[in-house]
Amino acid sequence: MSITDGYKQQIANCRARIITLRTQIQKIKEEKKRRMEALSKAVKTASTPMSKESYRKSKVMEAANYDKRIEAVKRNIESIKSTIEQYKKKL
């Protein structure tokens, strides 16, 4: 196996990781959607104004947490893309 083949294999591995990470983003988005729907229903069915406010705050905080998770995965993808570019320069 030559050095070039090694770099090509590394690039292929990086691309496979990117595909996995994109799938992970989709799963996080689906999870976020389900959770936001559940919290919306909880707000609508809450019996007291305090509980409604509590659910609203939870919804905002959880949405921000999901967004942070998605952004972290996107940063990871960008890092892998830059690694691929470095491998391509070595070819």
KAVENPE-V728781 format. One record per residue. N is the residue number from 1. RES is the residue in one small letter. PHI is phi in degrees with one decimal (NA if undefined). PSI is psi in whole degrees, -180 to 180 (NA if undefined). Layout:
BEGIN
n={N;N}
res={RES;RES}
phi={PHI;PHI}
psi={PSI;PSI}
END
This chain:
BEGIN
n={1;2;3;4;5;6;7;8;9;10;11;12;13;14;15;16;17;18;19;20;21;22;23;24;25;26;27;28;29;30;31;32;33;34;35;36;37;38;39;40;41;42;43;44;45;46;47;48;49;50;51;52;53;54;55;56;57;58;59;60;61;62;63;64;65;66;67;68;69;70;71;72;73;74;75;76;77;78;79;80;81;82;83;84;85;86;87;88;89;90;91}
res={m;s;i;t;d;g;y;k;q;q;i;a;n;c;r;a;r;i;i;t;l;r;t;q;i;q;k;i;k;e;e;k;k;r;r;m;e;a;l;s;k;a;v;k;t;a;s;t;p;m;s;k;e;s;y;r;k;s;k;v;m;e;a;a;n;y;d;k;r;i;e;a;v;k;r;n;i;e;s;i;k;s;t;i;e;q;y;k;k;k;l}
phi={NA;-84.5;-61.7;-60.9;-63.4;-62.9;-65.5;-62.9;-66.4;-62.0;-62.0;-62.2;-64.3;-63.6;-63.6;-64.7;-65.3;-62.1;-61.1;-61.4;-67.3;-64.6;-63.7;-62.7;-60.8;-60.9;-64.8;-63.4;-63.0;-65.1;-61.6;-61.6;-60.1;-62.2;-67.5;-66.3;-63.9;-64.0;-69.1;-62.7;-64.2;-64.0;-63.7;-65.9;-97.8;-63.9;-90.8;-121.8;-60.5;-66.3;-69.5;-60.5;-63.0;-62.9;-64.0;-62.7;-63.7;-61.3;-62.0;-63.8;-64.8;-68.2;-61.4;-63.7;-64.6;-62.3;-62.2;-63.6;-62.6;-63.8;-63.1;-62.7;-67.1;-63.1;-63.2;-62.5;-62.1;-62.5;-63.0;-65.8;-62.0;-68.1;-64.3;-60.2;-61.5;-64.4;-64.2;-63.6;-66.1;-79.1;-70.3}
psi={126;170;-40;-43;-36;-44;-40;-38;-41;-42;-44;-40;-41;-42;-38;-39;-37;-43;-43;-43;-37;-38;-39;-40;-44;-41;-41;-42;-41;-43;-43;-44;-47;-43;-40;-38;-42;-42;-35;-43;-39;-39;-44;-34;1;143;-24;154;-34;-40;-36;-46;-40;-45;-39;-44;-42;-42;-45;-46;-43;-38;-42;-40;-43;-42;-40;-41;-43;-44;-37;-42;-39;-40;-38;-42;-44;-38;-43;-39;-40;-34;-41;-43;-39;-41;-40;-36;-30;-16;NA}
END
